[in-house]
Amino acid sequence: VAKTAMTTLASSSESLDLGCRVDVMDKQGRPRRLDCGKLRYLGPLKRFGAAKTWCGLELDAPLGRHDGEVDGVRYFTCKPGHGLFVAVDLCRRRAGSTAAPVAVEEPEKAAETAKKK
């Protein structure tokens, strides 16, 4: 596993750094009650191309959809059911959250390897 597309994304009011704690917001800008966790991936998803930036989260509770692998591509590693991808515009850094050190990973070429077999 190699390097991700980004380690930091800055907006006008906040920045998202790998390892920081984030809340997932609804479309009205309110925090979704149970969707909070650690930012583990920041970048594009192969499934959607490079046009959009996604946040890969390791949720505190098993309310996710995966373990960091989607469509045969490993973006990060977490417990099964704790991984969730959310559009970057729906993620907000938790107040006072500092980035914890995390290993920066790049999506594996697993899907391409599977196609060759």
C-alpha positions in Angstrom: 0.0 0.0 0.0 1.5 3.3 -1.0 0.6 7.0 -0.6 -2.8 8.8 -0.8 -3.8 11.7 -3.0 -3.8 14.2 -0.1 -3.1 14.4 3.6 -4.7 17.8 4.2 -7.6 19.8 2.7 -8.1 23.4 3.7 -11.3 25.3 3.3 -12.2 28.9 4.2 -12.9 28.0 7.8 -11.3 24.7 8.7 -8.9 22.1 7.5 -9.2 18.3 7.4 -6.0 16.4 8.2 -5.5 12.6 8.2 -6.0 11.4 11.7 -8.3 14.3 12.9 -11.7 13.6 14.5 -14.6 14.5 12.3 -18.4 14.6 12.4 -20.6 13.8 9.4 -23.2 16.5 8.7 -26.6 16.2 7.1 -27.5 18.3 4.0 -28.8 21.1 6.4 -25.4 21.3 8.1 -26.4 19.5 11.3 -24.3 16.7 12.8 -25.6 13.2 12.1 -25.9 11.8 15.6 -23.8 8.7 15.4 -21.5 9.3 12.4 -18.3 10.4 14.0 -14.8 9.0 13.8 -11.2 9.4 12.6 -10.3 10.7 9.1 -8.3 7.8 7.5 -8.4 8.7 3.8 -8.8 11.9 1.8 -8.9 11.8 -2.0 -10.7 10.4 -5.0 -12.4 7.0 -5.2 -11.7 4.9 -8.2 -15.4 4.1 -8.6 -16.2 7.8 -9.2 -13.0 9.1 -10.8 -10.9 12.0 -9.7 -13.6 14.7 -10.0 -14.7 14.6 -6.4 -12.8 14.4 -3.0 -14.0 11.8 -0.5 -13.3 11.3 3.2 -12.7 7.8 4.3 -13.7 7.5 8.0 -13.1 4.9 10.7 -16.3 5.3 12.7 -16.3 4.9 16.5 -19.4 2.5 16.3 -20.0 -0.3 13.8 -22.4 1.8 11.7 -20.3 1.8 8.5 -20.4 -0.3 5.4 -16.9 -1.8 5.0 -13.4 -2.2 6.5 -11.7 0.4 4.3 -11.9 -1.7 1.1 -14.4 -0.8 -1.6 -14.8 -2.6 -5.0 -11.5 -4.5 -4.4 -9.5 -1.4 -3.7 -8.0 -0.9 -0.2 -8.1 2.8 0.8 -7.4 2.3 4.6 -7.8 -0.5 7.2 -10.3 -0.6 10.0 -12.6 -3.1 11.8 -15.4 -4.6 9.6 -18.4 -2.4 9.6 -16.5 0.7 10.9 -15.6 2.2 7.5 -17.6 4.8 5.7 -16.9 7.1 2.7 -18.5 10.6 2.8 -18.3 13.5 0.4 -15.8 16.0 1.7 -18.4 18.8 1.9 -20.4 16.7 4.5 -17.4 16.3 6.9 -16.5 18.8 9.6 -13.4 18.7 11.8 -14.4 18.4 15.5 -13.6 21.5 17.5 -10.2 21.1 19.2 -9.3 18.0 17.3 -5.7 17.6 16.5 -4.5 15.2 13.8 -3.2 12.0 15.3 -0.3 10.3 13.4 -1.6 7.8 10.8 0.0 5.8 8.1 -0.7 7.3 4.7 -2.0 4.7 2.3 -2.6 4.6 -1.4 -5.4 2.5 -2.9 -4.1 -0.9 -4.0 -4.3 -1.9 -7.6 -6.4 -4.9 -6.5 -9.2 -4.2 -8.9 -6.8 -4.0 -11.9 -5.0 -7.2 -10.8 -8.3 -9.0 -10.6 -9.2 -7.9 -14.2 -5.9 -9.3 -15.5 -6.7 -12.8 -14.1 
